[in-house]
C-alpha cells in the first residue's frame, strides 16, 4: 500500500523547481530593469512579478512542514470564528 497523505516533515526537493524558476524570473527581471526601462520591459517585469507571486503561493507548505490551513465554518461570515476540524 502507498501512503495517502504526504509526509509531515519538510520537503525541499518538492519545491526546488519552483524556487529555481522564481530565482530565474527575479534575476532576469532585475537584469532587464538595469539594462533599460522602456514600457515593454516594464510590461515583461510585471508579468514576471505575477508569475513569481503564483509560484510563491504553493511552496510554503512543503517547505515549512506541511501544516494544513485552518478551515472556518459558515459562522465566520457572521463575525464568529469557529474552527472546523479537518
PATORTI-303620 format. One record per atom (N, C-alpha, C): residue number from 1; residue in one letter; atom name; x, y, z. Coordinates in Angstrom, 2 decimals, m for minus. Each point is the difference from the previous one (the first is absolute). Layout:
(r NUM 'A' 'CA' (X Y Z)),
...
This chain:
(r 1 'X' 'N' (0.83 m1.17 0.00)),
(r 1 'X' 'CA' (m0.83 1.17 0.00)),
(r 1 'X' 'C' (0.88 1.24 0.00)),
(r 2 'X' 'N' (m0.48 1.00 m0.67)),
(r 2 'X' 'CA' (0.71 1.28 m0.01)),
(r 2 'X' 'C' (m0.70 0.96 0.95)),
(r 3 'X' 'N' (0.77 0.91 0.61)),
(r 3 'X' 'CA' (m0.65 0.96 0.91)),
(r 3 'X' 'C' (m0.92 0.94 m0.76)),
(r 4 'X' 'N' (m1.10 0.36 0.62)),
(r 4 'X' 'CA' (m0.98 0.88 m0.63)),
(r 4 'X' 'C' (0.22 1.46 0.35)),
(r 5 'X' 'N' (0.87 0.28 0.94)),
(r 5 'X' 'CA' (0.32 1.36 0.38)),
(r 5 'X' 'C' (1.49 0.22 m0.13)),
(r 6 'X' 'N' (0.37 1.25 m0.21)),
(r 6 'X' 'CA' (1.42 0.34 m0.07)),
(r 6 'X' 'C' (0.63 m0.01 1.37)),
(r 7 'X' 'N' (1.31 m0.02 0.03)),
(r 7 'X' 'CA' (0.72 0.02 1.26)),
(r 7 'X' 'C' (m0.21 1.34 0.69)),
(r 8 'X' 'N' (0.06 m0.01 1.31)),
(r 8 'X' 'CA' (m0.20 1.22 0.79)),
(r 8 'X' 'C' (1.30 0.76 0.20)),
(r 9 'X' 'N' (1.09 m0.48 m0.53)),
(r 9 'X' 'CA' (1.27 0.71 0.15)),
(r 9 'X' 'C' (0.27 0.87 m1.22)),
(r 10 'X' 'N' (1.08 0.74 0.07)),
(r 10 'X' 'CA' (0.36 0.88 m1.12)),
(r 10 'X' 'C' (0.32 m0.82 m1.24)),
(r 11 'X' 'N' (m0.38 0.55 m1.15)),
(r 11 'X' 'CA' (0.26 m0.67 m1.28)),
(r 11 'X' 'C' (0.62 1.00 m0.97)),
(r 12 'X' 'N' (1.25 0.35 0.19)),
(r 12 'X' 'CA' (0.60 1.04 m0.85)),
(r 12 'X' 'C' (0.15 m0.43 m1.46)),
(r 13 'X' 'N' (0.15 m1.28 m0.27)),
(r 13 'X' 'CA' (0.14 m0.43 m1.40)),
(r 13 'X' 'C' (m1.28 0.19 m0.79)),
(r 14 'X' 'N' (m1.14 0.01 0.69)),
(r 14 'X' 'CA' (m1.28 0.17 m0.70)),
(r 14 'X' 'C' (m0.17 1.41 m0.53)),
(r 15 'X' 'N' (0.61 0.98 0.64)),
(r 15 'X' 'CA' (m0.16 1.39 m0.41)),
(r 15 'X' 'C' (1.24 0.56 m0.67)),
(r 16 'X' 'N' (1.04 m0.78 m0.14)),
(r 16 'X' 'CA' (1.25 0.50 m0.59)),
(r 16 'X' 'C' (m0.21 0.53 m1.43)),
(r 17 'X' 'N' (m0.74 m0.68 m0.88)),
(r 17 'X' 'CA' (m0.19 0.56 m1.34)),
(r 17 'X' 'C' (m0.73 1.35 0.01)),
(r 18 'X' 'N' (m1.01 0.15 0.86)),
(r 18 'X' 'CA' (m0.72 1.27 0.07)),
(r 18 'X' 'C' (0.91 1.10 0.55)),
(r 19 'X' 'N' (0.80 m0.32 1.01)),
(r 19 'X' 'CA' (0.91 1.01 0.55)),
(r 19 'X' 'C' (1.08 0.38 m1.02)),
(r 20 'X' 'N' (0.45 m0.97 m0.80)),
(r 20 'X' 'CA' (0.97 0.32 m1.05)),
(r 20 'X' 'C' (m0.64 0.91 m1.05)),
(r 21 'X' 'N' (m1.24 m0.28 m0.36)),
(r 21 'X' 'CA' (m0.69 0.86 m0.98)),
(r 21 'X' 'C' (m0.19 1.40 0.55)),
(r 22 'X' 'N' (m0.32 0.12 1.29)),
(r 22 'X' 'CA' (m0.15 1.32 0.63)),
(r 22 'X' 'C' (1.33 0.74 m0.06)),
(r 23 'X' 'N' (1.10 m0.69 0.31)),
(r 23 'X' 'CA' (1.31 0.65 m0.03)),
(r 23 'X' 'C' (0.35 0.48 m1.41)),
(r 24 'X' 'N' (m0.29 m0.83 m1.00)),
(r 24 'X' 'CA' (0.28 0.39 m1.39)),
(r 24 'X' 'C' (m0.86 1.21 m0.40)),
(r 25 'X' 'N' (m1.28 m0.04 0.34)),
(r 25 'X' 'CA' (m0.89 1.12 m0.36)),
(r 25 'X' 'C' (0.44 1.31 0.67)),
(r 26 'X' 'N' (0.35 m0.07 1.27)),
(r 26 'X' 'CA' (0.44 1.21 0.70)),
(r 26 'X' 'C' (1.31 0.50 m0.60)),
(r 27 'X' 'N' (0.92 m0.91 m0.29)),
(r 27 'X' 'CA' (1.28 0.40 m0.59)),
(r 27 'X' 'C' (m0.15 0.63 m1.37)),
(r 28 'X' 'N' (m0.81 m0.60 m0.84)),
(r 28 'X' 'CA' (m0.21 0.53 m1.35)),
(r 28 'X' 'C' (m0.74 1.34 0.05)),
(r 29 'X' 'N' (m0.96 0.13 0.92)),
(r 29 'X' 'CA' (m0.72 1.27 0.14)),
(r 29 'X' 'C' (0.94 1.10 0.46)),
(r 30 'X' 'N' (0.87 m0.31 0.95)),
(r 30 'X' 'CA' (0.97 1.00 0.47)),
(r 30 'X' 'C' (0.96 0.39 m1.12)),
(r 31 'X' 'N' (0.46 m0.99 m0.76)),
(r 31 'X' 'CA' (0.91 0.28 m1.12)),
(r 31 'X' 'C' (m0.70 0.88 m1.03)),
(r 32 'X' 'N' (m1.25 m0.30 m0.30)),
(r 32 'X' 'CA' (m0.73 0.81 m0.97)),
(r 32 'X' 'C' (m0.20 1.43 0.46)),
(r 33 'X' 'N' (m0.29 0.18 1.29)),
(r 33 'X' 'CA' (m0.18 1.36 0.51)),
(r 33 'X' 'C' (1.31 0.78 0.03)),
(r 34 'X' 'N' (1.10 m0.70 0.26)),
(r 34 'X' 'CA' (1.29 0.69 m0.01)),
(r 34 'X' 'C' (0.43 0.38 m1.41)),
(r 35 'X' 'N' (m0.41 m0.80 m0.96)),
(r 35 'X' 'CA' (0.41 0.24 m1.39)),
(r 35 'X' 'C' (m0.77 1.16 m0.62)),
(r 36 'X' 'N' (m1.31 0.00 0.08)),
(r 36 'X' 'CA' (m0.82 1.13 m0.47)),
(r 36 'X' 'C' (m1.35 m0.05 0.69)),
(r 37 'X' 'N' (m0.67 1.13 0.02)),
(r 37 'X' 'CA' (m1.29 0.09 0.69)),
(r 37 'X' 'C' (m1.09 0.48 m0.95)),
(r 38 'X' 'N' (m0.04 m0.62 m1.16)),
(r 38 'X' 'CA' (m1.04 0.32 m0.98)),
(r 38 'X' 'C' (m1.32 m0.65 0.42)),
(r 39 'X' 'N' (m1.12 0.46 m0.56)),
(r 39 'X' 'CA' (m1.29 m0.58 0.37)),
(r 39 'X' 'C' (m0.09 m1.51 m0.24)),
(r 40 'X' 'N' (0.61 m0.50 m1.06)),
(r 40 'X' 'CA' (m0.04 m1.44 m0.26)),
(r 40 'X' 'C' (0.73 m0.77 1.10)),
(r 41 'X' 'N' (1.11 0.53 0.46)),
(r 41 'X' 'CA' (0.75 m0.65 1.08)),
(r 41 'X' 'C' (m0.81 0.01 1.29)),
(r 42 'X' 'N' (m0.63 1.13 0.29)),
(r 42 'X' 'CA' (m0.82 0.08 1.21)),
(r 42 'X' 'C' (m1.19 m0.96 m0.07)),
(r 43 'X' 'N' (m0.56 m0.18 m1.18)),
(r 43 'X' 'CA' (m1.07 m0.97 m0.18)),
(r 43 'X' 'C' (0.50 m1.41 0.28)),
(r 44 'X' 'N' (1.18 m0.34 m0.53)),
(r 44 'X' 'CA' (0.57 m1.32 0.24)),
(r 44 'X' 'C' (0.31 m0.22 1.47)),
(r 45 'X' 'N' (0.49 1.04 0.67)),
(r 45 'X' 'CA' (0.30 m0.11 1.43)),
(r 45 'X' 'C' (m1.30 m0.20 0.80)),
(r 46 'X' 'N' (m1.07 0.66 m0.42)),
(r 46 'X' 'CA' (m1.28 m0.19 0.68)),
(r 46 'X' 'C' (m0.50 m1.43 m0.15)),
(r 47 'X' 'N' (0.13 m0.57 m1.19)),
(r 47 'X' 'CA' (m0.39 m1.40 m0.20)),
(r 47 'X' 'C' (0.90 m0.93 0.80)),
(r 48 'X' 'N' (1.29 0.30 0.08)),
(r 48 'X' 'CA' (0.90 m0.82 0.81)),
(r 48 'X' 'C' (m0.39 0.07 1.47)),
(r 49 'X' 'N' (m0.39 1.19 0.48)),
(r 49 'X' 'CA' (m0.44 0.13 1.39)),
(r 49 'X' 'C' (m1.27 m0.80 0.25)),
(r 50 'X' 'N' (m0.91 m0.01 m0.97)),
(r 50 'X' 'CA' (m1.21 m0.80 0.13)),
(r 50 'X' 'C' (0.35 m1.49 0.12)),
(r 51 'X' 'N' (0.90 m0.47 m0.84)),
(r 51 'X' 'CA' (0.41 m1.40 0.05)),
(r 51 'X' 'C' (0.71 m0.33 1.30)),
(r 52 'X' 'N' (0.81 0.92 0.50)),
(r 52 'X' 'CA' (0.67 m0.21 1.29)),
(r 52 'X' 'C' (m1.04 m0.13 1.11)),
(r 53 'X' 'N' (m1.03 0.84 m0.04)),
(r 53 'X' 'CA' (m1.05 m0.08 1.01)),
(r 53 'X' 'C' (m0.74 m1.33 m0.06)),
(r 54 'X' 'N' (m0.30 m0.47 m1.20)),
(r 54 'X' 'CA' (m0.71 m1.27 m0.15)),
(r 54 'X' 'C' (0.87 m1.16 0.46)),
(r 55 'X' 'N' (1.26 0.00 m0.38)),
(r 55 'X' 'CA' (0.90 m1.09 0.40)),
(r 55 'X' 'C' (0.28 0.02 1.50)),
(r 56 'X' 'N' (m0.03 1.17 0.59)),
(r 56 'X' 'CA' (0.28 0.11 1.44)),
(r 56 'X' 'C' (m1.16 m0.47 0.86)),
(r 57 'X' 'N' (m1.19 m0.03 m0.55)),
(r 57 'X' 'CA' (m1.17 m0.41 0.79)),
(r 57 'X' 'C' (0.06 m1.46 0.43)),
(r 58 'X' 'N' (0.51 m0.86 m0.84)),
(r 58 'X' 'CA' (m0.04 m1.43 0.30)),
(r 58 'X' 'C' (1.21 m0.58 0.69)),
(r 59 'X' 'N' (0.99 0.79 0.31)),
(r 59 'X' 'CA' (1.22 m0.60 0.54)),
(r 59 'X' 'C' (0.08 0.04 1.52)),
(r 60 'X' 'N' (m0.93 0.65 0.70)),
(r 60 'X' 'CA' (0.12 0.15 1.44)),
(r 60 'X' 'C' (m0.19 m1.32 0.75)),
(r 61 'X' 'N' (m1.04 m0.75 m0.31)),
(r 61 'X' 'CA' (m0.30 m1.22 0.75)),
(r 61 'X' 'C' (1.10 m1.06 m0.12)),
(r 62 'X' 'N' (0.47 m0.33 m1.21)),
(r 62 'X' 'CA' (1.08 m1.00 m0.06)),
(r 62 'X' 'C' (1.30 0.49 0.64)),
(r 63 'X' 'N' (0.24 1.31 m0.07)),
(r 63 'X' 'CA' (1.25 0.52 0.54)),
(r 63 'X' 'C' (m0.05 0.12 1.52)),
(r 64 'X' 'N' (m1.20 0.23 0.55)),
(r 64 'X' 'CA' (m0.14 0.27 1.45)),
(r 64 'X' 'C' (m0.54 m1.18 0.78)),
(r 65 'X' 'N' (m0.18 m1.13 m0.59)),
(r 65 'X' 'CA' (m0.39 m1.17 0.78)),
(r 65 'X' 'C' (m1.40 m0.51 m0.24)),
(r 66 'X' 'N' (m0.72 0.50 m0.97)),
(r 66 'X' 'CA' (m1.29 m0.56 m0.38)),
(r 66 'X' 'C' (m1.13 0.26 0.95)),
(r 67 'X' 'N' (0.01 1.12 0.68)),
(r 67 'X' 'CA' (m1.12 0.33 0.86)),
(r 67 'X' 'C' (m1.22 0.32 m0.85)),
(r 68 'X' 'N' (m1.15 m0.51 0.40)),
(r 68 'X' 'CA' (m1.23 0.27 m0.75)),
(r 68 'X' 'C' (m0.55 1.35 0.41)),
(r 69 'X' 'N' (m0.54 0.75 m0.95)),
(r 69 'X' 'CA' (m0.63 1.27 0.38)),
(r 69 'X' 'C' (m1.29 m0.27 0.77)),
(r 70 'X' 'N' (m0.36 0.92 0.85)),
(r 70 'X' 'CA' (m1.21 m0.12 0.79)),
(r 70 'X' 'C' (m1.22 0.28 m0.86)),
(r 71 'X' 'N' (m1.03 m0.81 0.13)),
(r 71 'X' 'CA' (m1.24 0.24 m0.71)),
(r 71 'X' 'C' (m0.99 0.60 0.97)),
(r 72 'X' 'N' (m0.77 0.95 m0.45)),
(r 72 'X' 'CA' (m0.96 0.69 0.86)),
(r 72 'X' 'C' (m1.41 m0.40 m0.39)),
(r 73 'X' 'N' (m0.87 m0.02 0.98)),
(r 73 'X' 'CA' (m1.39 m0.35 m0.24)),
(r 73 'X' 'C' (m0.74 1.18 m0.62)),
(r 74 'X' 'N' (m1.26 m0.21 m0.31)),
(r 74 'X' 'CA' (m0.81 1.07 m0.57)),
(r 74 'X' 'C' (m0.29 1.08 1.03)),
(r 75 'X' 'N' (0.23 m0.29 1.28)),
(r 75 'X' 'CA' (m0.22 1.00 1.05)),
(r 75 'X' 'C' (0.99 1.15 m0.14)),
(r 76 'X' 'N' (1.12 m0.22 m0.70)),
(r 76 'X' 'CA' (0.98 1.08 m0.16)),
(r 76 'X' 'C' (m0.55 1.14 m0.84)),
(r 77 'X' 'N' (m1.01 m0.29 m0.82)),
(r 77 'X' 'CA' (m0.62 1.07 m0.79)),
(r 77 'X' 'C' (m0.78 0.97 0.89)),
(r 78 'X' 'N' (m0.38 m0.50 1.16)),
(r 78 'X' 'CA' (m0.79 0.82 0.92)),
(r 78 'X' 'C' (0.83 0.54 1.15)),
(r 79 'X' 'N' (1.30 0.01 m0.15)),
(r 79 'X' 'CA' (0.88 0.58 1.01)),
(r 79 'X' 'C' (0.49 m0.98 1.04)),
(r 80 'X' 'N' (m0.46 m1.24 m0.01)),
(r 80 'X' 'CA' (0.46 m1.00 0.96)),
(r 80 'X' 'C' (1.06 m0.87 m0.65)),
(r 81 'X' 'N' (1.08 m0.27 0.70)),
(r 81 'X' 'CA' (1.10 m0.80 m0.55)),
(r 81 'X' 'C' (0.03 m1.35 0.70)),
(r 82 'X' 'N' (m0.58 m1.01 m0.62)),
(r 82 'X' 'CA' (0.01 m1.35 0.55)),
(r 82 'X' 'C' (0.77 m0.90 m0.95)),
(r 83 'X' 'N' (1.01 m0.65 0.52)),
(r 83 'X' 'CA' (0.81 m0.89 m0.84)),
(r 83 'X' 'C' (m0.78 m1.30 m0.26)),
(r 84 'X' 'N' (0.11 m0.47 m1.23)),
(r 84 'X' 'CA' (m0.63 m1.26 m0.40)),
(r 84 'X' 'C' (1.10 m1.04 m0.10)),
(r 85 'X' 'N' (m0.15 m1.15 0.64)),
(r 85 'X' 'CA' (1.05 m1.01 m0.11)),
(r 85 'X' 'C' (0.18 m0.47 m1.44)),
(r 86 'X' 'N' (1.24 m0.20 m0.38)),
(r 86 'X' 'CA' (0.30 m0.39 m1.39)),
(r 86 'X' 'C' (m0.19 m1.47 m0.21)),
